[in-house]
Amino acid sequence: MWERFKKAGFFVSVLAILVFILKVIFKGGHFASTIYRLFD
């Protein structure tokens, strides 16, 4: 049971980090352009 809780907590924290990054990107357009350049 604890393993399931650990896995769920891990995914929740990863999702929270992704949402935070997306918020930052949408707040500042220049962040988005730099990231696009990194992936080019």
PDB file of all heavy atoms in Angstrom:
ATOM      1  N   MET A   1       0.825  -1.198   0.000  1.00  0.00           N
ATOM      2  CA  MET A   1       0.000   0.000   0.000  1.00  0.00           C
ATOM      3  C   MET A   1       0.871   1.264   0.000  1.00  0.00           C
ATOM      4  O   MET A   1       0.602   2.197  -0.725  1.00  0.00           O
ATOM      5  CB  MET A   1      -0.883  -0.019   1.238  1.00  0.00           C
ATOM      6  CG  MET A   1      -2.002   1.006   1.145  1.00  0.00           C
ATOM      7  SD  MET A   1      -3.296   0.638   2.364  1.00  0.00           S
ATOM      8  CE  MET A   1      -4.216   2.144   2.242  1.00  0.00           C
ATOM      9  N   TRP A   2       1.925   1.255   0.821  1.00  0.00           N
ATOM     10  CA  TRP A   2       2.778   2.452   0.878  1.00  0.00           C
ATOM     11  C   TRP A   2       3.469   2.704  -0.451  1.00  0.00           C
ATOM     12  O   TRP A   2       3.715   3.847  -0.843  1.00  0.00           O
ATOM     13  CB  TRP A   2       3.814   2.309   1.988  1.00  0.00           C
ATOM     14  CG  TRP A   2       3.225   2.658   3.336  1.00  0.00           C
ATOM     15  CD1 TRP A   2       2.987   1.818   4.367  1.00  0.00           C
ATOM     16  CD2 TRP A   2       2.779   3.946   3.771  1.00  0.00           C
ATOM     17  NE1 TRP A   2       2.415   2.501   5.414  1.00  0.00           N
ATOM     18  CE2 TRP A   2       2.274   3.807   5.077  1.00  0.00           C
ATOM     19  CE3 TRP A   2       2.750   5.209   3.163  1.00  0.00           C
ATOM     20  CZ2 TRP A   2       1.748   4.883   5.792  1.00  0.00           C
ATOM     21  CZ3 TRP A   2       2.225   6.284   3.883  1.00  0.00           C
ATOM     22  CH2 TRP A   2       1.737   6.108   5.181  1.00  0.00           C
ATOM     23  N   GLU A   3       3.807   1.617  -1.163  1.00  0.00           N
ATOM     24  CA  GLU A   3       4.461   1.790  -2.464  1.00  0.00           C
ATOM     25  C   GLU A   3       3.547   2.570  -3.403  1.00  0.00           C
ATOM     26  O   GLU A   3       3.980   3.451  -4.128  1.00  0.00           O
ATOM     27  CB  GLU A   3       4.787   0.417  -3.069  1.00  0.00           C
ATOM     28  CG  GLU A   3       5.946  -0.273  -2.368  1.00  0.00           C
ATOM     29  CD  GLU A   3       7.224   0.555  -2.417  1.00  0.00           C
ATOM     30  OE1 GLU A   3       7.600   1.003  -3.512  1.00  0.00           O
ATOM     31  OE2 GLU A   3       7.839   0.762  -1.364  1.00  0.00           O
ATOM     32  N   ARG A   4       2.250   2.243  -3.367  1.00  0.00           N
ATOM     33  CA  ARG A   4       1.306   2.950  -4.227  1.00  0.00           C
ATOM     34  C   ARG A   4       1.253   4.426  -3.854  1.00  0.00           C
ATOM     35  O   ARG A   4       1.208   5.294  -4.721  1.00  0.00           O
ATOM     36  CB  ARG A   4      -0.085   2.330  -4.091  1.00  0.00           C
ATOM     37  CG  ARG A   4      -0.183   1.012  -4.844  1.00  0.00           C
ATOM     38  CD  ARG A   4      -1.454   0.289  -4.427  1.00  0.00           C
ATOM     39  NE  ARG A   4      -2.492   0.442  -5.427  1.00  0.00           N
ATOM     40  CZ  ARG A   4      -3.756   0.059  -5.254  1.00  0.00           C
ATOM     41  NH1 ARG A   4      -4.119  -0.509  -4.138  1.00  0.00           N
ATOM     42  NH2 ARG A   4      -4.639   0.236  -6.193  1.00  0.00           N
ATOM     43  N   PHE A   5       1.251   4.689  -2.548  1.00  0.00           N
ATOM     44  CA  PHE A   5       1.220   6.091  -2.103  1.00  0.00           C
ATOM     45  C   PHE A   5       2.477   6.824  -2.558  1.00  0.00           C
ATOM     46  O   PHE A   5       2.429   7.970  -2.986  1.00  0.00           O
ATOM     47  CB  PHE A   5       1.104   6.162  -0.580  1.00  0.00           C
ATOM     48  CG  PHE A   5      -0.324   6.108  -0.112  1.00  0.00           C
ATOM     49  CD1 PHE A   5      -0.716   5.149   0.806  1.00  0.00           C
ATOM     50  CD2 PHE A   5      -1.253   7.007  -0.597  1.00  0.00           C
ATOM     51  CE1 PHE A   5      -2.034   5.091   1.250  1.00  0.00           C
ATOM     52  CE2 PHE A   5      -2.575   6.957  -0.160  1.00  0.00           C
ATOM     53  CZ  PHE A   5      -2.965   5.985   0.751  1.00  0.00           C
ATOM     54  N   LYS A   6       3.614   6.178  -2.473  1.00  0.00           N
ATOM     55  CA  LYS A   6       4.876   6.802  -2.898  1.00  0.00           C
ATOM     56  C   LYS A   6       4.836   7.113  -4.386  1.00  0.00           C
ATOM     57  O   LYS A   6       5.215   8.199  -4.813  1.00  0.00           O
ATOM     58  CB  LYS A   6       6.040   5.851  -2.601  1.00  0.00           C
ATOM     59  CG  LYS A   6       6.541   5.964  -1.167  1.00  0.00           C
ATOM     60  CD  LYS A   6       7.808   5.130  -1.000  1.00  0.00           C
ATOM     61  CE  LYS A   6       7.956   4.657   0.432  1.00  0.00           C
ATOM     62  NZ  LYS A   6       8.927   3.576   0.532  1.00  0.00           N
ATOM     63  N   LYS A   7       4.361   6.136  -5.181  1.00  0.00           N
ATOM     64  CA  LYS A   7       4.282   6.359  -6.631  1.00  0.00           C
ATOM     65  C   LYS A   7       3.340   7.515  -6.946  1.00  0.00           C
ATOM     66  O   LYS A   7       3.641   8.382  -7.750  1.00  0.00           O
ATOM     67  CB  LYS A   7       3.795   5.082  -7.326  1.00  0.00           C
ATOM     68  CG  LYS A   7       4.932   4.111  -7.582  1.00  0.00           C
ATOM     69  CD  LYS A   7       4.423   2.921  -8.376  1.00  0.00           C
ATOM     70  CE  LYS A   7       5.452   1.790  -8.347  1.00  0.00           C
ATOM     71  NZ  LYS A   7       4.866   0.544  -8.846  1.00  0.00           N
ATOM     72  N   ALA A   8       2.171   7.532  -6.291  1.00  0.00           N
ATOM     73  CA  ALA A   8       1.199   8.600  -6.523  1.00  0.00           C
ATOM     74  C   ALA A   8       1.802   9.954  -6.155  1.00  0.00           C
ATOM     75  O   ALA A   8       1.670  10.923  -6.895  1.00  0.00           O
ATOM     76  CB  ALA A   8      -0.067   8.336  -5.708  1.00  0.00           C
ATOM     77  N   GLY A   9       2.492  10.025  -5.012  1.00  0.00           N
ATOM     78  CA  GLY A   9       3.106  11.285  -4.599  1.00  0.00           C
ATOM     79  C   GLY A   9       4.148  11.751  -5.590  1.00  0.00           C
ATOM     80  O   GLY A   9       4.255  12.935  -5.895  1.00  0.00           O
ATOM     81  N   PHE A  10       4.910  10.796  -6.142  1.00  0.00           N
ATOM     82  CA  PHE A  10       5.934  11.144  -7.122  1.00  0.00           C
ATOM     83  C   PHE A  10       5.293  11.749  -8.360  1.00  0.00           C
ATOM     84  O   PHE A  10       5.709  12.796  -8.842  1.00  0.00           O
ATOM     85  CB  PHE A  10       6.727   9.884  -7.503  1.00  0.00           C
ATOM     86  CG  PHE A  10       7.680  10.101  -8.649  1.00  0.00           C
ATOM     87  CD1 PHE A  10       8.849  10.817  -8.469  1.00  0.00           C
ATOM     88  CD2 PHE A  10       7.382   9.586  -9.898  1.00  0.00           C
ATOM     89  CE1 PHE A  10       9.724  11.018  -9.526  1.00  0.00           C
ATOM     90  CE2 PHE A  10       8.254   9.787 -10.960  1.00  0.00           C
ATOM     91  CZ  PHE A  10       9.424  10.495 -10.770  1.00  0.00           C
ATOM     92  N   PHE A  11       4.234  11.108  -8.876  1.00  0.00           N
ATOM     93  CA  PHE A  11       3.573  11.627 -10.081  1.00  0.00           C
ATOM     94  C   PHE A  11       2.927  12.978  -9.816  1.00  0.00           C
ATOM     95  O   PHE A  11       2.983  13.877 -10.657  1.00  0.00           O
ATOM     96  CB  PHE A  11       2.519  10.620 -10.561  1.00  0.00           C
ATOM     97  CG  PHE A  11       3.126   9.464 -11.304  1.00  0.00           C
ATOM     98  CD1 PHE A  11       2.988   8.171 -10.836  1.00  0.00           C
ATOM     99  CD2 PHE A  11       3.848   9.681 -12.469  1.00  0.00           C
ATOM    100  CE1 PHE A  11       3.558   7.099 -11.514  1.00  0.00           C
ATOM    101  CE2 PHE A  11       4.423   8.625 -13.147  1.00  0.00           C
ATOM    102  CZ  PHE A  11       4.277   7.325 -12.678  1.00  0.00           C
ATOM    103  N   VAL A  12       2.347  13.135  -8.636  1.00  0.00           N
ATOM    104  CA  VAL A  12       1.708  14.419  -8.303  1.00  0.00           C
ATOM    105  C   VAL A  12       2.745  15.538  -8.269  1.00  0.00           C
ATOM    106  O   VAL A  12       2.519  16.618  -8.803  1.00  0.00           O
ATOM    107  CB  VAL A  12       0.964  14.310  -6.955  1.00  0.00           C
ATOM    108  CG1 VAL A  12       0.573  15.700  -6.433  1.00  0.00           C
ATOM    109  CG2 VAL A  12      -0.278  13.439  -7.127  1.00  0.00           C
ATOM    110  N   SER A  13       3.907  15.264  -7.667  1.00  0.00           N
ATOM    111  CA  SER A  13       4.931  16.310  -7.594  1.00  0.00           C
ATOM    112  C   SER A  13       5.477  16.621  -8.987  1.00  0.00           C
ATOM    113  O   SER A  13       5.711  17.781  -9.324  1.00  0.00           O
ATOM    114  CB  SER A  13       6.059  15.894  -6.654  1.00  0.00           C
ATOM    115  OG  SER A  13       6.482  14.579  -6.925  1.00  0.00           O
ATOM    116  N   VAL A  14       5.643  15.596  -9.826  1.00  0.00           N
ATOM    117  CA  VAL A  14       6.115  15.844 -11.195  1.00  0.00           C
ATOM    118  C   VAL A  14       5.096  16.695 -11.943  1.00  0.00           C
ATOM    119  O   VAL A  14       5.451  17.656 -12.624  1.00  0.00           O
ATOM    120  CB  VAL A  14       6.357  14.508 -11.931  1.00  0.00           C
ATOM    121  CG1 VAL A  14       6.552  14.744 -13.426  1.00  0.00           C
ATOM    122  CG2 VAL A  14       7.572  13.803 -11.343  1.00  0.00           C
ATOM    123  N   LEU A  15       3.812  16.376 -11.806  1.00  0.00           N
ATOM    124  CA  LEU A  15       2.770  17.162 -12.471  1.00  0.00           C
ATOM    125  C   LEU A  15       2.772  18.599 -11.968  1.00  0.00           C
ATOM    126  O   LEU A  15       2.647  19.543 -12.748  1.00  0.00           O
ATOM    127  CB  LEU A  15       1.396  16.535 -12.209  1.00  0.00           C
ATOM    128  CG  LEU A  15       1.035  15.370 -13.124  1.00  0.00           C
ATOM    129  CD1 LEU A  15      -0.260  14.727 -12.653  1.00  0.00           C
ATOM    130  CD2 LEU A  15       0.916  15.828 -14.565  1.00  0.00           C
ATOM    131  N   ALA A  16       2.946  18.779 -10.649  1.00  0.00           N
ATOM    132  CA  ALA A  16       2.963  20.132 -10.085  1.00  0.00           C
ATOM    133  C   ALA A  16       4.116  20.940 -10.665  1.00  0.00           C
ATOM    134  O   ALA A  16       3.962  22.108 -11.012  1.00  0.00           O
ATOM    135  CB  ALA A  16       3.073  20.059  -8.567  1.00  0.00           C
ATOM    136  N   ILE A  17       5.286  20.295 -10.796  1.00  0.00           N
ATOM    137  CA  ILE A  17       6.452  20.985 -11.355  1.00  0.00           C
ATOM    138  C   ILE A  17       6.185  21.363 -12.808  1.00  0.00           C
ATOM    139  O   ILE A  17       6.486  22.475 -13.243  1.00  0.00           O
ATOM    140  CB  ILE A  17       7.710  20.094 -11.222  1.00  0.00           C
ATOM    141  CG1 ILE A  17       8.102  19.958  -9.746  1.00  0.00           C
ATOM    142  CG2 ILE A  17       8.863  20.674 -12.036  1.00  0.00           C
ATOM    143  CD1 ILE A  17       9.057  18.808  -9.489  1.00  0.00           C
ATOM    144  N   LEU A  18       5.601  20.443 -13.584  1.00  0.00           N
ATOM    145  CA  LEU A  18       5.301  20.725 -14.990  1.00  0.00           C
ATOM    146  C   LEU A  18       4.327  21.893 -15.098  1.00  0.00           C
ATOM    147  O   LEU A  18       4.511  22.794 -15.922  1.00  0.00           O
ATOM    148  CB  LEU A  18       4.702  19.477 -15.656  1.00  0.00           C
ATOM    149  CG  LEU A  18       5.703  18.385 -15.996  1.00  0.00           C
ATOM    150  CD1 LEU A  18       4.970  17.167 -16.524  1.00  0.00           C
ATOM    151  CD2 LEU A  18       6.723  18.871 -17.026  1.00  0.00           C
ATOM    152  N   VAL A  19       3.286  21.902 -14.269  1.00  0.00           N
ATOM    153  CA  VAL A  19       2.305  22.992 -14.304  1.00  0.00           C
ATOM    154  C   VAL A  19       2.982  24.317 -13.973  1.00  0.00           C
ATOM    155  O   VAL A  19       2.738  25.339 -14.612  1.00  0.00           O
ATOM    156  CB  VAL A  19       1.149  22.696 -13.323  1.00  0.00           C
ATOM    157  CG1 VAL A  19       0.279  23.941 -13.112  1.00  0.00           C
ATOM    158  CG2 VAL A  19       0.302  21.549 -13.865  1.00  0.00           C
ATOM    159  N   PHE A  20       3.864  24.312 -12.962  1.00  0.00           N
ATOM    160  CA  PHE A  20       4.575  25.528 -12.574  1.00  0.00           C
ATOM    161  C   PHE A  20       5.431  26.047 -13.724  1.00  0.00           C
ATOM    162  O   PHE A  20       5.419  27.231 -14.057  1.00  0.00           O
ATOM    163  CB  PHE A  20       5.456  25.224 -11.357  1.00  0.00           C
ATOM    164  CG  PHE A  20       6.358  26.370 -10.984  1.00  0.00           C
ATOM    165  CD1 PHE A  20       5.835  27.483 -10.358  1.00  0.00           C
ATOM    166  CD2 PHE A  20       7.714  26.321 -11.277  1.00  0.00           C
ATOM    167  CE1 PHE A  20       6.658  28.546 -10.013  1.00  0.00           C
ATOM    168  CE2 PHE A  20       8.536  27.381 -10.942  1.00  0.00           C
ATOM    169  CZ  PHE A  20       8.008  28.491 -10.311  1.00  0.00           C
ATOM    170  N   ILE A  21       6.148  25.129 -14.402  1.00  0.00           N
ATOM    171  CA  ILE A  21       6.991  25.529 -15.532  1.00  0.00           C
ATOM    172  C   ILE A  21       6.131  26.122 -16.647  1.00  0.00           C
ATOM    173  O   ILE A  21       6.469  27.147 -17.232  1.00  0.00           O
ATOM    174  CB  ILE A  21       7.807  24.313 -16.022  1.00  0.00           C
ATOM    175  CG1 ILE A  21       8.874  23.941 -14.982  1.00  0.00           C
ATOM    176  CG2 ILE A  21       8.469  24.629 -17.371  1.00  0.00           C
ATOM    177  CD1 ILE A  21       9.505  22.582 -15.251  1.00  0.00           C
ATOM    178  N   LEU A  22       4.997  25.474 -16.928  1.00  0.00           N
ATOM    179  CA  LEU A  22       4.110  25.982 -17.983  1.00  0.00           C
ATOM    180  C   LEU A  22       3.597  27.370 -17.629  1.00  0.00           C
ATOM    181  O   LEU A  22       3.523  28.257 -18.480  1.00  0.00           O
ATOM    182  CB  LEU A  22       2.932  25.022 -18.175  1.00  0.00           C
ATOM    183  CG  LEU A  22       3.271  23.753 -18.946  1.00  0.00           C
ATOM    184  CD1 LEU A  22       2.071  22.817 -18.956  1.00  0.00           C
ATOM    185  CD2 LEU A  22       3.701  24.075 -20.372  1.00  0.00           C
ATOM    186  N   LYS A  23       3.241  27.580 -16.363  1.00  0.00           N
ATOM    187  CA  LYS A  23       2.773  28.903 -15.933  1.00  0.00           C
ATOM    188  C   LYS A  23       3.849  29.950 -16.185  1.00  0.00           C
ATOM    189  O   LYS A  23       3.573  31.045 -16.683  1.00  0.00           O
ATOM    190  CB  LYS A  23       2.421  28.866 -14.442  1.00  0.00           C
ATOM    191  CG  LYS A  23       0.992  28.447 -14.192  1.00  0.00           C
ATOM    192  CD  LYS A  23       0.684  28.627 -12.708  1.00  0.00           C
ATOM    193  CE  LYS A  23      -0.599  27.890 -12.332  1.00  0.00           C
ATOM    194  NZ  LYS A  23      -0.773  27.858 -10.879  1.00  0.00           N
ATOM    195  N   VAL A  24       5.102  29.634 -15.822  1.00  0.00           N
ATOM    196  CA  VAL A  24       6.202  30.579 -16.020  1.00  0.00           C
ATOM    197  C   VAL A  24       6.375  30.882 -17.506  1.00  0.00           C
ATOM    198  O   VAL A  24       6.566  32.029 -17.901  1.00  0.00           O
ATOM    199  CB  VAL A  24       7.506  29.993 -15.419  1.00  0.00           C
ATOM    200  CG1 VAL A  24       8.709  30.833 -15.830  1.00  0.00           C
ATOM    201  CG2 VAL A  24       7.396  29.922 -13.897  1.00  0.00           C
ATOM    202  N   ILE A  25       6.294  29.829 -18.326  1.00  0.00           N
ATOM    203  CA  ILE A  25       6.478  30.013 -19.765  1.00  0.00           C
ATOM    204  C   ILE A  25       5.396  30.935 -20.323  1.00  0.00           C
ATOM    205  O   ILE A  25       5.672  31.849 -21.104  1.00  0.00           O
ATOM    206  CB  ILE A  25       6.454  28.645 -20.478  1.00  0.00           C
ATOM    207  CG1 ILE A  25       7.753  27.890 -20.173  1.00  0.00           C
ATOM    208  CG2 ILE A  25       6.287  28.828 -21.992  1.00  0.00           C
ATOM    209  CD1 ILE A  25       7.710  26.434 -20.605  1.00  0.00           C
ATOM    210  N   PHE A  26       4.135  30.703 -19.922  1.00  0.00           N
ATOM    211  CA  PHE A  26       3.048  31.505 -20.469  1.00  0.00           C
ATOM    212  C   PHE A  26       3.076  32.928 -19.929  1.00  0.00           C
ATOM    213  O   PHE A  26       2.591  33.849 -20.575  1.00  0.00           O
ATOM    214  CB  PHE A  26       1.703  30.848 -20.168  1.00  0.00           C
ATOM    215  CG  PHE A  26       1.438  29.663 -21.057  1.00  0.00           C
ATOM    216  CD1 PHE A  26       1.187  28.411 -20.514  1.00  0.00           C
ATOM    217  CD2 PHE A  26       1.468  29.803 -22.430  1.00  0.00           C
ATOM    218  CE1 PHE A  26       0.952  27.315 -21.334  1.00  0.00           C
ATOM    219  CE2 PHE A  26       1.231  28.708 -23.263  1.00  0.00           C
ATOM    220  CZ  PHE A  26       0.972  27.462 -22.715  1.00  0.00           C
ATOM    221  N   LYS A  27       3.651  33.108 -18.723  1.00  0.00           N
ATOM    222  CA  LYS A  27       3.754  34.466 -18.174  1.00  0.00           C
ATOM    223  C   LYS A  27       4.764  35.276 -18.975  1.00  0.00           C
ATOM    224  O   LYS A  27       4.542  36.440 -19.269  1.00  0.00           O
ATOM    225  CB  LYS A  27       4.161  34.395 -16.700  1.00  0.00           C
ATOM    226  CG  LYS A  27       3.073  34.945 -15.783  1.00  0.00           C
ATOM    227  CD  LYS A  27       3.602  35.228 -14.398  1.00  0.00           C
ATOM    228  CE  LYS A  27       3.222  34.119 -13.437  1.00  0.00           C
ATOM    229  NZ  LYS A  27       3.807  34.335 -12.096  1.00  0.00           N
ATOM    230  N   GLY A  28       5.910  34.666 -19.300  1.00  0.00           N
ATOM    231  CA  GLY A  28       6.950  35.389 -20.039  1.00  0.00           C
ATOM    232  C   GLY A  28       7.171  34.770 -21.408  1.00  0.00           C
ATOM    233  O   GLY A  28       7.633  33.644 -21.525  1.00  0.00           O
ATOM    234  N   GLY A  29       6.817  35.504 -22.464  1.00  0.00           N
ATOM    235  CA  GLY A  29       6.969  34.975 -23.818  1.00  0.00           C
ATOM    236  C   GLY A  29       8.416  34.705 -24.178  1.00  0.00           C
ATOM    237  O   GLY A  29       8.711  33.791 -24.948  1.00  0.00           O
ATOM    238  N   HIS A  30       9.354  35.503 -23.618  1.00  0.00           N
ATOM    239  CA  HIS A  30      10.766  35.307 -23.977  1.00  0.00           C
ATOM    240  C   HIS A  30      11.278  33.971 -23.457  1.00  0.00           C
ATOM    241  O   HIS A  30      12.163  33.365 -24.047  1.00  0.00           O
ATOM    242  CB  HIS A  30      11.622  36.467 -23.465  1.00  0.00           C
ATOM    243  CG  HIS A  30      11.617  36.617 -21.980  1.00  0.00           C
ATOM    244  ND1 HIS A  30      10.606  37.264 -21.311  1.00  0.00           N
ATOM    245  CD2 HIS A  30      12.499  36.206 -21.046  1.00  0.00           C
ATOM    246  CE1 HIS A  30      10.881  37.246 -20.016  1.00  0.00           C
ATOM    247  NE2 HIS A  30      12.011  36.602 -19.819  1.00  0.00           N
ATOM    248  N   PHE A  31      10.689  33.486 -22.344  1.00  0.00           N
ATOM    249  CA  PHE A  31      11.051  32.152 -21.844  1.00  0.00           C
ATOM    250  C   PHE A  31      10.706  31.103 -22.894  1.00  0.00           C
ATOM    251  O   PHE A  31      11.485  30.210 -23.184  1.00  0.00           O
ATOM    252  CB  PHE A  31      10.294  31.836 -20.553  1.00  0.00           C
ATOM    253  CG  PHE A  31      10.916  32.490 -19.346  1.00  0.00           C
ATOM    254  CD1 PHE A  31      10.164  33.336 -18.550  1.00  0.00           C
ATOM    255  CD2 PHE A  31      12.240  32.254 -19.019  1.00  0.00           C
ATOM    256  CE1 PHE A  31      10.729  33.940 -17.428  1.00  0.00           C
ATOM    257  CE2 PHE A  31      12.817  32.852 -17.897  1.00  0.00           C
ATOM    258  CZ  PHE A  31      12.049  33.697 -17.114  1.00  0.00           C
ATOM    259  N   ALA A  32       9.528  31.224 -23.487  1.00  0.00           N
ATOM    260  CA  ALA A  32       9.078  30.253 -24.488  1.00  0.00           C
ATOM    261  C   ALA A  32      10.040  30.253 -25.681  1.00  0.00           C
ATOM    262  O   ALA A  32      10.409  29.206 -26.180  1.00  0.00           O
ATOM    263  CB  ALA A  32       7.658  30.580 -24.939  1.00  0.00           C
ATOM    264  N   SER A  33      10.454  31.434 -26.136  1.00  0.00           N
ATOM    265  CA  SER A  33      11.339  31.481 -27.295  1.00  0.00           C
ATOM    266  C   SER A  33      12.701  30.871 -26.992  1.00  0.00           C
ATOM    267  O   SER A  33      13.268  30.171 -27.830  1.00  0.00           O
ATOM    268  CB  SER A  33      11.482  32.924 -27.787  1.00  0.00           C
ATOM    269  OG  SER A  33      11.927  33.770 -26.757  1.00  0.00           O
ATOM    270  N   THR A  34      13.216  31.080 -25.786  1.00  0.00           N
ATOM    271  CA  THR A  34      14.505  30.476 -25.456  1.00  0.00           C
ATOM    272  C   THR A  34      14.382  28.958 -25.416  1.00  0.00           C
ATOM    273  O   THR A  34      15.254  28.253 -25.894  1.00  0.00           O
ATOM    274  CB  THR A  34      15.046  30.992 -24.100  1.00  0.00           C
ATOM    275  OG1 THR A  34      13.947  31.270 -23.241  1.00  0.00           O
ATOM    276  CG2 THR A  34      15.898  32.225 -24.276  1.00  0.00           C
ATOM    277  N   ILE A  35      13.269  28.477 -24.871  1.00  0.00           N
ATOM    278  CA  ILE A  35      13.088  27.020 -24.801  1.00  0.00           C
ATOM    279  C   ILE A  35      12.954  26.462 -26.210  1.00  0.00           C
ATOM    280  O   ILE A  35      13.507  25.419 -26.532  1.00  0.00           O
ATOM    281  CB  ILE A  35      11.863  26.700 -23.922  1.00  0.00           C
ATOM    282  CG1 ILE A  35      12.233  26.890 -22.452  1.00  0.00           C
ATOM    283  CG2 ILE A  35      11.389  25.266 -24.156  1.00  0.00           C
ATOM    284  CD1 ILE A  35      11.072  27.054 -21.551  1.00  0.00           C
ATOM    285  N   TYR A  36      12.214  27.160 -27.089  1.00  0.00           N
ATOM    286  CA  TYR A  36      12.101  26.676 -28.465  1.00  0.00           C
ATOM    287  C   TYR A  36      13.480  26.628 -29.108  1.00  0.00           C
ATOM    288  O   TYR A  36      13.788  25.722 -29.864  1.00  0.00           O
ATOM    289  CB  TYR A  36      11.185  27.602 -29.270  1.00  0.00           C
ATOM    290  CG  TYR A  36       9.721  27.394 -28.961  1.00  0.00           C
ATOM    291  CD1 TYR A  36       8.869  28.479 -28.749  1.00  0.00           C
ATOM    292  CD2 TYR A  36       9.183  26.116 -28.877  1.00  0.00           C
ATOM    293  CE1 TYR A  36       7.532  28.293 -28.461  1.00  0.00           C
ATOM    294  CE2 TYR A  36       7.841  25.909 -28.590  1.00  0.00           C
ATOM    295  CZ  TYR A  36       7.022  27.004 -28.386  1.00  0.00           C
ATOM    296  OH  TYR A  36       5.706  26.836 -28.106  1.00  0.00           O
ATOM    297  N   ARG A  37      14.324  27.617 -28.822  1.00  0.00           N
ATOM    298  CA  ARG A  37      15.670  27.620 -29.404  1.00  0.00           C
ATOM    299  C   ARG A  37      16.487  26.444 -28.867  1.00  0.00           C
ATOM    300  O   ARG A  37      17.274  25.857 -29.588  1.00  0.00           O
ATOM    301  CB  ARG A  37      16.365  28.953 -29.067  1.00  0.00           C
ATOM    302  CG  ARG A  37      16.283  29.938 -30.255  1.00  0.00           C
ATOM    303  CD  ARG A  37      17.078  31.205 -29.976  1.00  0.00           C
ATOM    304  NE  ARG A  37      16.177  32.262 -29.549  1.00  0.00           N
ATOM    305  CZ  ARG A  37      16.426  33.068 -28.522  1.00  0.00           C
ATOM    306  NH1 ARG A  37      17.531  32.932 -27.817  1.00  0.00           N
ATOM    307  NH2 ARG A  37      15.580  34.007 -28.213  1.00  0.00           N
ATOM    308  N   LEU A  38      16.313  26.112 -27.575  1.00  0.00           N
ATOM    309  CA  LEU A  38      17.033  24.981 -27.005  1.00  0.00           C
ATOM    310  C   LEU A  38      16.671  23.674 -27.710  1.00  0.00           C
ATOM    311  O   LEU A  38      17.519  22.834 -27.952  1.00  0.00           O
ATOM    312  CB  LEU A  38      16.713  24.851 -25.520  1.00  0.00           C
ATOM    313  CG  LEU A  38      17.380  25.869 -24.600  1.00  0.00           C
ATOM    314  CD1 LEU A  38      16.838  25.695 -23.181  1.00  0.00           C
ATOM    315  CD2 LEU A  38      18.893  25.714 -24.614  1.00  0.00           C
ATOM    316  N   PHE A  39      15.392  23.530 -28.059  1.00  0.00           N
ATOM    317  CA  PHE A  39      14.943  22.273 -28.672  1.00  0.00           C
ATOM    318  C   PHE A  39      15.153  22.256 -30.183  1.00  0.00           C
ATOM    319  O   PHE A  39      14.933  21.231 -30.821  1.00  0.00           O
ATOM    320  CB  PHE A  39      13.461  22.025 -28.349  1.00  0.00           C
ATOM    321  CG  PHE A  39      13.276  21.554 -26.935  1.00  0.00           C
ATOM    322  CD1 PHE A  39      12.619  22.343 -26.010  1.00  0.00           C
ATOM    323  CD2 PHE A  39      13.783  20.326 -26.532  1.00  0.00           C
ATOM    324  CE1 PHE A  39      12.444  21.906 -24.692  1.00  0.00           C
ATOM    325  CE2 PHE A  39      13.623  19.883 -25.233  1.00  0.00           C
ATOM    326  CZ  PHE A  39      12.958  20.670 -24.315  1.00  0.00           C
ATOM    327  N   ASP A  40      15.566  23.359 -30.753  1.00  0.00           N
ATOM    328  CA  ASP A  40      15.786  23.387 -32.206  1.00  0.00           C
ATOM    329  C   ASP A  40      17.069  22.659 -32.590  1.00  0.00           C
ATOM    330  O   ASP A  40      18.052  22.774 -31.895  1.00  0.00           O
ATOM    331  CB  ASP A  40      15.873  24.829 -32.711  1.00  0.00           C
ATOM    332  CG  ASP A  40      14.567  25.198 -33.411  1.00  0.00           C
ATOM    333  OD1 ASP A  40      13.756  24.285 -33.631  1.00  0.00           O
ATOM    334  OD2 ASP A  40      14.393  26.395 -33.697  1.00  0.00           O
TER     335      ASP A  40
END
